[in-house]
Amino acid sequence: MWTAKVNAVLAAVVVTVGFWIVWGELPVAMAALLALLLAVCLAFFFCSSITAVWAWATVLLGLESLSWPIMIMWQARGLGPQPSDEAMSQILTALVGGLFSSIFWLTFSGGIFRWMKRQAEAGAGLAESKVPSAGIRSDRK
């Protein structure tokens, strides 16, 4: 059980680093507070297993990757009505990289969640097959 908590802390650090990359100028105190808040949420509220911890972490990474181009465009909006070629290049890079990585992380997290669901269904099916069927009449002849 403690390994899920350690993985929650590691996942919170990974997500916080991703958030810091998106924002660029995130103060250290805010980054530490975010990491602590994420670690507590992942360890105690959202996740009961290591798989669930990393499934939620990949969802958060996908959302961060999706917000990266939005943040770049928001920052470029302050440059005036006609951004420079360098700003447009940065926007294009963020759009291509951000959309590609967000699709990757969100698809990856969807696969982890589907795998968790199949494992839970298989575990439930295994538990049902171990229940003794004494007193239940079979229709076989």
Secondary structure, DSSP 8 states (H G I E B T S, - for coil): -HHHHHHHHHHHHHHHHHHHHHHSS--HHHHHHHHHHHHHIIIIII-SSHHHHHHHHHHHHHHHHHHHHHHHHHHHHTT-SS--HHHHHHHHHHHHHHHHHHHHHHHHHHHHHHHHHHHHHHHHHHHHHTS--TT------
